[in-house]
Amino acid sequence: VQLVESGGGLVQAGGSLRLSCVVSGITFDDYAIGWFRQAPGKEREEVSCISFNDGRSYYQEFAEGRFTTSRDNAKNTVYLQMNNLQPEDTATYYCAADPLDPLALFCGLYAMDFWGNGTPVTVSS
């Protein structure tokens, strides 16, 4: 399984970025894709989670209303649209995959089996 993130960069506060995560090599029927971020000196934290097959999703509180995750099944790609970015959003953003639990959509930090290498996002004030 391989996940490759792209789309990070430098943006001013209030700006937007769209991150992409291309997924390959997955053989299980359905899977969850989580977006996570890690700021310098801080622990990695979950941003959002989406079911690749049906698009169910949820967000952490800080991402609600500003970030949107979506997927393009034909391209095996998951996106994270980030709007109204703030300096505190500065971090390396990672996508991760795990077989989908049929009972509940869940992308816990320690539950994800496969990780990308991350893409850095810097938001200037």
Disulfide bonds with the S-S distance in Angstrom:
Cys21-Cys95 2.09
Cys49-Cys107 1.90
